[in-house]
Amino acid sequence: MAVASKNVPAPNFVKARRALLSVSDKTGLLDLARALVEAGVELVSTGGTAKTIAQAGIPVKDVSDITGFPEIMDGRVKTLHPSIHGGLLAIRDDAEHVAAMEAHNIGAIDIAIINLYPFEEVRAAGGDYAAIVENIDIGGPAMVRASAKNHAYVTTVTDPADYPRLIETLSANDGATPYRFRQELAAKAYARTAAYDAAISGWFADALELQDPTWRAFGGKLETVMRYGENPHQKAGFYVNGDKRPGVATARQLQGKQLSYNNVNDTDAAFELVAEFDPARTAAVAIIKHANPCGVAEGATLKEAYLSALACDPVSAFGGIIALNGLLDAEAAEEIVKTFTEVIIAPDASPEAAAIVAAKKNLRLLVTGGLPDPRATGMMVKSVAGGMLVQSRDNSIVDDLDLRVVTKRAPSDKEMADLAFAFRVAKHVKSNAIVYARDLATVGIGAGQMSRVDSSRIAARKALDAMEAAGLGEPLTMGSVVASDAFFPFADGLLAAVEAGATAVIQPGGSMRDDEVIAAADEHGIAMVFTGTRHFRH
């Protein structure tokens, strides 16, 4: 049964006479405390917050002076008391509430300055189970929710970034806050506790390896308001969830204009792809356009890898995103800036390379400090009408798969190296995906088609375009290998690859017509390897 409303109209302006301060993040605390005192506001505070304020010579009352009860259980219990929550929740224009406050000597609290134990930070820093549990705040969220519910009378501030705004508002309104201001901060307060609880519940699900928890919660903090979304008529913002996985969300932008919605999406796709290539083994570069690779290559150097990747589709590379698996050096930077590029992302960049990129003032350069682990677990979320699809990250790596030769002819060592390379790339191409590769570089990519045979033909067509751009006598698909992200349902897709000049194929297998496809490969002397793992990406 729903709780009945009191139907007491909210006042517009509420004079601030008493503020409760309880914060883990002490940023801006003393400046705020001084401003509140100057505005005639009495300060009540807890534990370390009260100590910090008092040591600065600012008058403050301890919560224990209000409750008449000491902090106990290592500070776990200090604000969970009627004298605090009554002061936060009382409806000041309700006679019954006022009578209860008078009968129990409960003073009204007009401003609640509260931020929470650093649960997200402790988890991200790799704290152990006990440390993470200890940093689950109880009293803080309770006070935030109580004061935000009673926003008709109470101003709730959970973010130090809002302290200047609070001070300005009090100054402009003779020490009072307007209703709209309290509403906006209440909305932000509930979003904060929601994100906080989402982080906690998500950690429990991970720690306990709960595959399908009954309730799923996801939260994030606004990092950037974007000019628009995928298209100019769409609004967009970039929210971060505290995950420290190296990538666009955690990167440091050295230069260039603000990232757009599409930049963030494409840069993430690029960096996740290039992370498939261990920098201890090889240099690798991926060029991305609209979240699909238009060229990927390994090389002895990043410059060499970049030039090989660019050769796959130099037309599509214009205005693309470039990801590198190692430190961007001057030689690679000099080549990259010859083509118009939106974003470069790498684990780091040399001062010389950064200076070269700086000559292109709009080109964004992001450094991440490391590569994401392609084997790491994690959750992926996609919104649909009325809900969300949630799945684990595709962390299957070709190096870990049991590759099975199913044709009469086995791949040569060179073909096998190219097959593994091509399958790494195919994992990051939109389905249906076909990737031709030769000499550890893509030479034709077919992405996102409704028919796998169409993807094969488009990839071969792209290889012909690259041949013409390079002035070659034959397409680079001659003598190449081909990877498919899913099984060939019919032999036609394979035959299209044969026609393009491929000599070996890697695919998951599992079709009802596998025998037909294998027979077609044997008939044309093609080597074929089954991986047993599919890589659909939609």
Legacy VTK file of the C-alpha trace (Angstrom):
# vtk DataFile Version 3.0
C-alpha trace
ASCII
DATASET POLYDATA
POINTS 538 float
0.000 0.000 0.000
1.330 3.443 -0.950
2.104 5.956 1.788
-0.410 8.785 1.880
0.826 12.304 1.091
0.642 15.067 3.667
-0.194 17.519 0.853
1.759 20.307 2.521
2.900 22.797 -0.151
6.660 23.325 -0.328
7.909 26.814 0.448
9.980 28.557 -2.193
12.747 29.987 -0.021
14.066 28.240 3.107
16.430 30.111 5.401
19.503 28.047 6.293
20.170 28.042 10.014
21.879 24.704 10.609
24.026 22.502 8.386
25.183 18.928 8.867
28.584 18.115 7.365
29.848 14.539 7.001
32.336 13.979 4.198
35.054 11.559 3.160
36.295 13.852 0.399
37.532 16.975 2.190
37.990 18.961 -1.042
36.762 22.524 -0.513
35.459 21.693 2.968
37.076 24.532 4.905
36.145 27.238 2.412
32.556 26.002 2.529
32.500 25.814 6.326
33.776 29.372 6.637
31.221 30.641 4.136
28.389 28.908 5.983
29.437 30.356 9.319
29.701 33.818 7.759
26.131 33.322 6.485
24.993 32.684 10.063
24.666 28.908 9.706
25.427 26.658 12.691
27.659 23.697 11.811
27.132 20.147 13.058
29.619 17.527 11.993
30.922 14.005 12.514
34.242 12.354 13.338
37.076 13.336 11.032
35.030 16.053 9.348
34.363 17.795 12.674
38.032 17.461 13.636
39.187 19.033 10.359
36.791 21.953 10.763
37.635 22.523 14.433
41.405 22.430 13.789
40.911 25.274 11.333
39.401 27.368 14.125
35.872 27.222 12.704
33.080 26.729 15.277
31.401 23.347 14.925
29.298 21.046 17.095
29.942 17.335 17.202
27.061 15.038 16.292
27.439 13.437 19.712
26.483 16.795 21.271
23.208 16.633 19.323
22.371 12.974 19.832
23.656 12.677 23.389
25.224 9.421 22.286
28.874 8.738 21.426
30.110 7.330 18.142
30.456 3.569 18.593
31.634 0.491 16.726
34.601 2.236 15.058
32.305 5.004 13.820
29.853 2.627 12.151
27.101 4.079 14.333
27.040 7.845 14.784
24.311 9.502 12.680
21.655 6.763 12.713
19.669 8.555 15.405
16.246 10.286 15.632
17.871 13.602 16.527
19.611 13.556 13.131
17.031 11.923 10.911
14.186 13.760 12.601
15.965 17.017 11.832
16.356 15.973 8.200
12.885 14.520 7.617
10.580 16.835 9.554
7.947 18.702 7.554
8.333 22.159 9.040
4.780 23.281 8.136
3.081 20.220 9.617
1.828 20.762 13.166
2.230 17.117 14.132
5.860 17.072 12.967
6.611 20.342 14.742
5.087 18.999 17.954
7.232 15.865 17.719
10.367 17.968 17.211
9.542 20.071 20.273
8.656 17.052 22.420
11.943 15.284 21.616
14.183 18.342 21.397
14.946 17.764 17.693
16.449 20.702 15.824
15.844 21.188 12.125
18.735 20.590 9.731
18.455 22.832 6.680
21.568 21.825 4.718
23.136 18.361 4.453
26.700 18.324 3.113
27.469 14.654 2.646
29.706 12.553 0.474
30.242 8.860 0.866
32.989 6.443 1.866
35.272 5.900 -1.157
33.946 2.448 -2.019
34.615 2.805 -5.762
38.164 4.022 -5.196
39.030 1.241 -2.741
37.679 -1.376 -5.118
39.495 0.098 -8.116
42.741 0.166 -6.116
42.465 -3.600 -5.589
41.440 -3.617 -1.932
40.787 -6.996 -0.349
37.303 -8.237 0.501
37.329 -6.942 4.084
38.617 -3.486 3.087
36.000 -3.155 0.363
33.174 -4.166 2.723
34.374 -1.716 5.363
34.115 1.074 2.801
30.426 0.456 2.186
28.822 3.579 3.652
25.586 3.161 5.608
24.927 6.372 7.480
25.918 8.570 4.557
23.415 7.196 2.029
20.734 7.130 4.715
21.222 10.833 5.419
21.449 11.692 1.734
18.218 9.894 0.966
16.439 11.369 3.996
17.428 14.954 3.262
16.788 14.604 -0.476
13.321 13.210 0.191
12.609 16.270 2.318
13.950 18.659 -0.336
10.928 20.862 0.310
12.951 22.100 3.295
16.458 20.615 3.087
19.289 21.344 0.663
21.328 18.197 -0.041
24.861 18.582 -1.408
26.788 15.423 -2.324
29.414 16.810 -4.711
32.196 19.255 -3.731
31.823 20.743 -7.209
28.498 22.182 -6.026
29.952 24.025 -2.999
30.568 27.293 -4.907
27.047 27.177 -6.282
25.628 26.706 -2.772
27.653 29.641 -1.427
26.548 31.850 -4.329
22.912 30.848 -3.860
22.947 31.640 -0.130
24.630 34.965 -0.813
22.142 35.934 -3.501
19.092 35.012 -1.423
19.947 36.411 2.015
20.998 33.023 3.402
18.116 31.047 1.878
17.833 28.480 -0.899
15.039 28.386 -3.524
12.874 25.333 -4.092
14.129 24.664 -7.635
17.709 24.617 -6.369
16.802 22.091 -3.672
14.950 19.951 -6.224
17.922 19.832 -8.572
20.331 18.847 -5.812
17.886 16.211 -4.549
17.773 14.651 -8.005
21.580 14.611 -8.105
21.706 13.115 -4.602
19.498 10.167 -5.532
21.507 9.591 -8.689
24.651 9.500 -6.545
23.281 6.930 -4.096
21.923 4.897 -7.009
25.346 4.803 -8.672
26.959 4.001 -5.324
24.631 1.076 -4.692
25.088 -0.076 -8.277
28.842 -0.228 -7.715
28.355 -2.228 -4.518
25.880 -4.693 -5.998
28.047 -5.107 -9.088
31.080 -5.844 -6.923
29.164 -8.471 -4.967
28.000 -10.121 -8.201
31.606 -10.254 -9.437
33.100 -11.354 -6.125
30.563 -14.143 -5.704
30.521 -15.005 -9.423
26.757 -14.607 -9.606
25.895 -15.275 -13.234
22.321 -13.990 -13.337
21.465 -11.844 -10.312
17.753 -11.060 -10.034
18.410 -7.317 -10.000
21.074 -5.513 -12.034
22.070 -1.912 -11.442
24.440 0.261 -13.442
25.593 3.746 -12.617
28.061 6.361 -13.716
29.226 9.922 -13.224
29.009 12.556 -15.922
32.461 13.121 -17.373
31.579 15.289 -20.356
28.510 16.946 -21.819
28.879 16.417 -25.551
27.830 18.768 -28.305
25.525 16.052 -29.632
25.181 12.287 -29.994
25.558 10.140 -33.094
23.728 12.879 -35.004
23.394 16.630 -34.388
19.749 16.391 -33.301
20.597 13.921 -30.502
21.753 14.964 -27.021
24.585 13.035 -25.375
26.843 12.816 -22.356
29.828 10.647 -21.461
29.531 8.902 -18.096
32.299 6.974 -16.336
31.747 4.151 -13.853
35.105 4.028 -12.085
36.395 0.976 -13.973
40.165 1.414 -14.328
40.437 -0.649 -17.523
42.840 1.331 -19.738
40.972 2.998 -22.559
39.248 6.152 -23.687
37.449 6.630 -20.347
40.666 6.583 -18.331
42.976 8.174 -20.900
44.747 11.501 -20.539
44.110 13.783 -23.503
47.348 15.546 -24.357
45.912 17.777 -27.027
43.123 18.370 -29.515
39.508 19.454 -29.375
36.838 17.740 -27.286
36.007 14.163 -28.200
32.611 13.652 -29.810
30.163 10.832 -29.080
31.302 8.967 -32.196
34.962 9.619 -31.348
34.552 7.953 -27.957
32.719 4.974 -29.434
35.226 4.469 -32.235
38.290 5.065 -30.073
37.114 2.439 -27.616
36.653 -0.037 -30.483
40.123 0.750 -31.842
41.943 0.363 -28.549
40.173 -2.863 -27.623
41.191 -4.321 -30.985
44.853 -3.328 -30.820
45.057 -4.753 -27.289
44.702 -8.219 -28.853
48.331 -7.860 -29.918
50.891 -8.339 -27.150
53.408 -5.469 -27.378
56.103 -7.753 -25.985
55.730 -9.829 -29.156
54.971 -7.309 -31.881
54.129 -3.730 -32.768
50.534 -3.367 -33.969
48.295 -0.619 -35.317
44.547 -0.548 -35.931
42.734 2.072 -38.008
39.023 2.322 -37.232
36.138 4.000 -39.029
32.579 3.830 -37.661
33.615 1.203 -35.089
34.922 -1.149 -37.801
38.579 -1.665 -38.689
39.595 -0.499 -42.145
43.162 -1.651 -41.627
45.138 -3.610 -39.033
48.723 -4.796 -39.137
51.666 -6.054 -37.145
55.211 -4.943 -37.872
58.749 -4.686 -36.596
57.988 -1.038 -35.731
54.837 1.001 -35.286
55.673 2.947 -38.443
55.886 -0.286 -40.406
52.658 -1.579 -38.890
50.867 1.715 -39.598
51.892 1.785 -43.250
50.754 -1.814 -43.727
47.431 -1.095 -42.022
46.926 2.044 -44.117
47.558 0.135 -47.339
44.517 -2.068 -46.698
42.048 0.794 -47.263
43.663 4.233 -47.562
40.404 5.860 -48.646
38.424 4.772 -45.570
41.331 5.621 -43.277
40.750 9.329 -43.981
39.212 10.825 -40.824
39.690 7.604 -38.887
40.834 6.607 -35.407
44.311 5.134 -34.956
45.215 2.865 -32.051
48.729 1.645 -31.269
49.817 -1.066 -28.843
53.029 0.699 -27.848
54.570 4.103 -27.234
53.897 6.460 -30.134
57.322 7.423 -31.451
58.368 10.222 -33.773
58.701 7.998 -36.853
55.154 6.668 -36.519
53.785 10.118 -35.688
55.348 11.639 -38.807
53.564 9.080 -40.991
50.223 9.292 -39.195
49.884 13.080 -39.481
50.234 12.868 -43.272
46.620 11.631 -43.390
43.718 13.476 -41.788
43.027 11.624 -38.534
40.491 12.309 -35.775
42.104 10.546 -32.791
45.332 8.750 -31.902
45.280 6.536 -28.813
48.318 4.740 -27.413
49.704 3.612 -24.057
52.121 6.553 -24.192
53.815 9.006 -26.539
57.365 10.306 -26.710
57.885 14.070 -26.325
59.065 14.190 -29.939
55.920 12.405 -31.162
53.661 14.644 -29.071
55.340 17.708 -30.613
54.729 16.372 -34.129
51.070 15.711 -33.389
50.738 19.137 -31.755
51.192 20.718 -35.185
47.688 19.422 -35.966
45.772 21.401 -33.349
42.453 19.570 -33.785
43.971 16.071 -33.737
43.268 14.438 -30.375
46.107 12.505 -28.766
45.175 10.191 -25.890
47.582 8.235 -23.703
46.316 5.503 -21.395
49.311 4.242 -19.439
48.675 0.659 -20.539
46.592 -1.723 -22.624
43.311 -3.355 -21.617
43.618 -7.070 -20.889
41.741 -8.923 -23.652
41.310 -11.922 -21.335
39.755 -9.896 -18.497
36.174 -10.480 -17.480
33.582 -7.746 -17.333
30.012 -6.927 -18.255
28.719 -5.361 -21.460
25.380 -3.524 -21.458
23.120 -2.572 -24.352
19.826 -0.754 -23.949
16.677 -1.953 -25.687
13.112 -0.709 -25.408
11.959 -1.525 -21.897
15.204 -3.007 -20.644
18.844 -3.869 -21.038
20.794 -6.748 -22.496
23.700 -7.722 -20.249
26.438 -10.148 -21.197
29.982 -10.991 -20.228
32.821 -9.523 -22.276
34.028 -11.566 -25.235
37.393 -12.441 -23.711
38.144 -15.443 -25.880
41.639 -15.233 -27.374
42.735 -17.204 -30.419
45.968 -18.182 -28.627
43.885 -20.043 -26.043
41.659 -21.931 -28.519
41.988 -25.545 -29.571
42.522 -25.047 -33.299
41.569 -28.059 -35.400
42.645 -28.670 -38.980
39.668 -30.210 -40.809
40.965 -30.389 -44.399
43.335 -32.754 -46.138
45.908 -30.010 -46.397
47.192 -28.403 -43.198
48.159 -24.716 -43.188
51.829 -23.851 -43.484
53.468 -22.068 -40.562
53.149 -18.767 -42.417
49.485 -19.402 -43.172
48.830 -20.361 -39.550
50.363 -17.103 -38.310
48.210 -15.139 -40.733
45.121 -17.142 -39.759
45.599 -16.357 -36.071
46.123 -12.691 -36.962
42.991 -12.577 -39.118
40.840 -14.229 -36.450
42.035 -11.680 -33.865
40.834 -8.927 -36.150
37.562 -10.653 -37.111
36.575 -10.663 -33.429
36.350 -6.860 -33.645
34.546 -6.541 -36.984
30.767 -6.161 -37.081
28.952 -9.319 -38.153
28.828 -10.784 -40.662
32.608 -10.391 -40.696
35.153 -11.535 -43.254
38.835 -10.610 -42.953
41.531 -11.328 -45.540
45.109 -11.122 -44.275
48.585 -11.582 -45.697
51.955 -11.070 -44.031
50.281 -10.117 -40.719
48.253 -7.315 -42.246
44.663 -7.030 -43.348
44.248 -6.789 -47.107
40.438 -6.805 -47.295
37.663 -6.465 -44.722
33.939 -7.086 -45.194
31.769 -5.941 -42.292
28.175 -5.800 -41.168
26.498 -7.495 -44.095
23.298 -9.505 -43.917
24.908 -12.283 -45.966
28.311 -13.782 -45.276
28.964 -14.240 -48.982
28.335 -10.515 -49.461
30.936 -9.774 -46.788
33.379 -12.017 -48.666
32.727 -10.197 -51.928
32.946 -6.727 -50.353
36.246 -7.619 -48.688
37.610 -8.803 -52.040
36.342 -5.619 -53.698
38.126 -3.495 -51.076
41.309 -5.413 -51.847
40.951 -4.517 -55.543
40.521 -0.864 -54.591
43.683 -1.034 -52.473
45.536 -2.658 -55.378
44.587 0.218 -57.667
45.540 2.821 -55.037
48.968 1.210 -54.635
49.496 0.658 -58.359
49.940 -3.086 -57.926
49.426 -5.731 -60.593
47.233 -8.019 -58.512
45.095 -7.743 -55.369
46.789 -8.592 -52.104
44.123 -11.246 -51.479
46.086 -13.459 -53.879
47.919 -15.820 -51.529
46.086 -14.484 -48.484
44.169 -16.261 -45.745
40.622 -15.498 -44.678
38.861 -15.446 -41.290
35.136 -15.622 -40.683
33.617 -14.618 -37.337
31.002 -17.396 -37.614
30.585 -20.587 -39.592
29.963 -20.635 -43.328
26.344 -21.814 -43.660
26.976 -22.751 -47.289
30.021 -23.307 -49.461
29.365 -20.103 -51.459
31.126 -17.884 -48.924
34.178 -20.109 -49.028
34.118 -20.187 -52.833
34.063 -16.393 -52.899
37.251 -16.468 -50.815
38.814 -18.997 -53.169
37.929 -16.768 -56.107
39.657 -13.855 -54.332
42.851 -15.915 -54.072
42.774 -17.109 -50.441
44.740 -20.274 -49.671
43.610 -20.975 -46.097
40.529 -20.340 -43.972
39.842 -20.049 -40.249
36.271 -20.222 -38.957
34.374 -21.521 -35.913
32.678 -24.441 -37.650
29.406 -25.859 -36.400
27.208 -25.578 -39.477
24.880 -28.365 -40.555
26.773 -28.157 -43.870
30.302 -28.277 -42.460
30.997 -31.440 -44.489
29.951 -29.648 -47.686
32.165 -26.657 -46.880
35.138 -28.901 -45.997
34.676 -30.870 -49.238
34.693 -27.617 -51.236
37.920 -26.576 -49.473
39.540 -29.929 -50.239
38.419 -29.711 -53.867
40.246 -26.403 -54.241
43.299 -27.374 -52.175
42.408 -24.919 -49.398
43.538 -25.485 -45.821
40.841 -24.947 -43.209
41.006 -24.590 -39.437
38.066 -24.724 -37.023
38.253 -22.723 -33.796
35.034 -23.889 -32.112
34.428 -20.285 -30.962
32.204 -17.694 -32.623
32.763 -13.926 -32.471
29.496 -12.232 -33.399
29.641 -8.472 -32.794
26.533 -6.385 -33.372
LINES 1 539
538 0 1 2 3 4 5 6 7 8 9 10 11 12 13 14 15 16 17 18 19 20 21 22 23 24 25 26 27 28 29 30 31 32 33 34 35 36 37 38 39 40 41 42 43 44 45 46 47 48 49 50 51 52 53 54 55 56 57 58 59 60 61 62 63 64 65 66 67 68 69 70 71 72 73 74 75 76 77 78 79 80 81 82 83 84 85 86 87 88 89 90 91 92 93 94 95 96 97 98 99 100 101 102 103 104 105 106 107 108 109 110 111 112 113 114 115 116 117 118 119 120 121 122 123 124 125 126 127 128 129 130 131 132 133 134 135 136 137 138 139 140 141 142 143 144 145 146 147 148 149 150 151 152 153 154 155 156 157 158 159 160 161 162 163 164 165 166 167 168 169 170 171 172 173 174 175 176 177 178 179 180 181 182 183 184 185 186 187 188 189 190 191 192 193 194 195 196 197 198 199 200 201 202 203 204 205 206 207 208 209 210 211 212 213 214 215 216 217 218 219 220 221 222 223 224 225 226 227 228 229 230 231 232 233 234 235 236 237 238 239 240 241 242 243 244 245 246 247 248 249 250 251 252 253 254 255 256 257 258 259 260 261 262 263 264 265 266 267 268 269 270 271 272 273 274 275 276 277 278 279 280 281 282 283 284 285 286 287 288 289 290 291 292 293 294 295 296 297 298 299 300 301 302 303 304 305 306 307 308 309 310 311 312 313 314 315 316 317 318 319 320 321 322 323 324 325 326 327 328 329 330 331 332 333 334 335 336 337 338 339 340 341 342 343 344 345 346 347 348 349 350 351 352 353 354 355 356 357 358 359 360 361 362 363 364 365 366 367 368 369 370 371 372 373 374 375 376 377 378 379 380 381 382 383 384 385 386 387 388 389 390 391 392 393 394 395 396 397 398 399 400 401 402 403 404 405 406 407 408 409 410 411 412 413 414 415 416 417 418 419 420 421 422 423 424 425 426 427 428 429 430 431 432 433 434 435 436 437 438 439 440 441 442 443 444 445 446 447 448 449 450 451 452 453 454 455 456 457 458 459 460 461 462 463 464 465 466 467 468 469 470 471 472 473 474 475 476 477 478 479 480 481 482 483 484 485 486 487 488 489 490 491 492 493 494 495 496 497 498 499 500 501 502 503 504 505 506 507 508 509 510 511 512 513 514 515 516 517 518 519 520 521 522 523 524 525 526 527 528 529 530 531 532 533 534 535 536 537
